Amino acid sequence: MKMQHAAEYSRVMATLLLFVCIASILGSGPVVAAPAGSRWNGDYFPNIALVTQEGKTVRFYDDLIKGKVVAINFIFTHCPDACPTETASLRQVQKALGERVGRDVFFYSITLDPEHDTPAVLKEYSGRFRVGPGWTFLTGNKADITLLRKKLGLYSEEPAGEKTQNHNISLIVGNEATGKWIKRSPFDEPKVLARLLGYSLQRMPVAKSNPTSYAEAPRLPNRSRGEDLYRSRCDGCHSLGAEDGLGPGLAGVTETRDRAWLARWLKAPDQMLAEKDPIATQLFERYNRLKMPNLRLSDDDVAALITYMAASDSVKHGGSAIAVAGKAGTGN
């Protein structure tokens, strides 16, 4: 009997030890996503913890993408060029989708530099861009974010010492429920991205009541190089009229600003701000301390943009904020 009790006790203890080991392994290993039997085999998307700009902890799969149509990109708030331009462009997409963002479509911008980009920093950044509801900015563990970038196909090796400077600026849009994911440029035409997110990627797209035949489709416009540059790089922040956006309206700017100043401002705004150029500084302070990004334009790009803006001027004698700032800065 004693031997039976001893054997039974050993089996019970072995079973308990097995459960403890399994629990320990599950608790310390990577948190996987997706239920058993899903198209993702339970572990494709790392269900990492992220923290929103409001300080709320969320899980990438469970809380952010499961069953949703999403747009995801990676940025860092002190980026001098691509990230602010990308954020401004996606803001145009958000405006085109209107109230559907946060209901049918969800935007996520995840930092590449979590050591710097705390929730408070991300909240201030999103506020400067006047980002609306339904667009969440997130930070988290650096290694987890790198893993996520690799899983989403948005990772590129960064040269030693350059950290986040040469990151992949593509974004990914998709519908987790259908498994359809597409990599896109954030500088695509906003209306095209809005249609993709709001119609093509939806699980149950609604057919148009009066479909248009291909014969009635409009012809593609024959755009100049300057117009292409303006639409892909500038119109996220600037209108060609007198009305302001994130930055000043550009109406009349080619007539009221010195061309050499304007050309340098388009090519090296970061240098002009660092040098405390009076007009550049005034514009920076006037427009919510939102820096004009360095768009890495060539001399030919700058010339094409100025030619396009000159041809598009609708206000012939000033009126835009950038022109007024120019007068204030020069005494003209």
Rosetta blueprint (number, residue, H / E / L):
1 M L
2 K H
3 M H
4 Q H
5 H H
6 A H
7 A H
8 E H
9 Y H
10 S H
11 R H
12 V H
13 M H
14 A H
15 T H
16 L H
17 L H
18 L H
19 F H
20 V H
21 C H
22 I H
23 A H
24 S H
25 I H
26 L H
27 G H
28 S H
29 G L
30 P L
31 V L
32 V L
33 A L
34 A L
35 P L
36 A L
37 G L
38 S L
39 R L
40 W L
41 N L
42 G L
43 D L
44 Y L
45 F L
46 P L
47 N L
48 I L
49 A E
50 L E
51 V E
52 T E
53 Q L
54 E L
55 G L
56 K L
57 T E
58 V E
59 R E
60 F H
61 Y H
62 D H
63 D H
64 L H
65 I H
66 K L
67 G L
68 K L
69 V E
70 V E
71 A E
72 I E
73 N E
74 F E
75 I E
76 F L
77 T L
78 H L
79 C L
80 P L
81 D L
82 A H
83 C H
84 P H
85 T H
86 E H
87 T H
88 A H
89 S H
90 L H
91 R H
92 Q H
93 V H
94 Q H
95 K H
96 A H
97 L H
98 G H
99 E H
100 R H
101 V E
102 G L
103 R L
104 D L
105 V E
106 F E
107 F E
108 Y E
109 S E
110 I E
111 T E
112 L L
113 D L
114 P L
115 E L
116 H L
117 D L
118 T L
119 P H
120 A H
121 V H
122 L H
123 K H
124 E H
125 Y H
126 S H
127 G H
128 R H
129 F L
130 R L
131 V L
132 G L
133 P L
134 G L
135 W E
136 T E
137 F E
138 L E
139 T E
140 G E
141 N L
142 K H
143 A H
144 D H
145 I H
146 T H
147 L H
148 L H
149 R H
150 K H
151 K H
152 L L
153 G L
154 L L
155 Y L
156 S L
157 E L
158 E L
159 P L
160 A L
161 G L
162 E L
163 K L
164 T L
165 Q L
166 N L
167 H L
168 N L
169 I L
170 S L
171 L E
172 I E
173 V E
174 G E
175 N E
176 E L
177 A L
178 T L
179 G L
180 K E
181 W E
182 I E
183 K E
184 R E
185 S L
186 P L
187 F L
188 D L
189 E L
190 P H
191 K H
192 V H
193 L H
194 A H
195 R H
196 L H
197 L H
198 G H
199 Y H
200 S H
201 L L
202 Q L
203 R L
204 M L
205 P L
206 V L
207 A L
208 K L
209 S L
210 N L
211 P L
212 T L
213 S L
214 Y H
215 A H
216 E H
217 A L
218 P L
219 R L
220 L L
221 P L
222 N L
223 R L
224 S L
225 R H
226 G H
227 E H
228 D H
229 L H
230 Y H
231 R H
232 S H
233 R H
234 C H
235 D L
236 G L
237 C L
238 H L
239 S L
240 L L
241 G L
242 A L
243 E L
244 D L
245 G L
246 L L
247 G L
248 P L
249 G L
250 L L
251 A L
252 G L
253 V H
254 T H
255 E H
256 T H
257 R L
258 D L
259 R H
260 A H
261 W H
262 L H
263 A H
264 R H
265 W H
266 L H
267 K H
268 A L
269 P H
270 D H
271 Q H
272 M H
273 L H
274 A H
275 E L
276 K L
277 D L
278 P H
279 I H
280 A H
281 T H
282 Q H
283 L H
284 F H
285 E H
286 R H
287 Y L
288 N L
289 R L
290 L L
291 K L
292 M L
293 P L
294 N L
295 L L
296 R L
297 L L
298 S L
299 D H
300 D H
301 D H
302 V H
303 A H
304 A H
305 L H
306 I H
307 T H
308 Y H
309 M H
310 A H
311 A H
312 S H
313 D L
314 S L
315 V L
316 K L
317 H L
318 G L
319 G L
320 S L
321 A H
322 I H
323 A H
324 V H
325 A H
326 G H
327 K H
328 A H
329 G H
330 T H
331 G L
332 N L
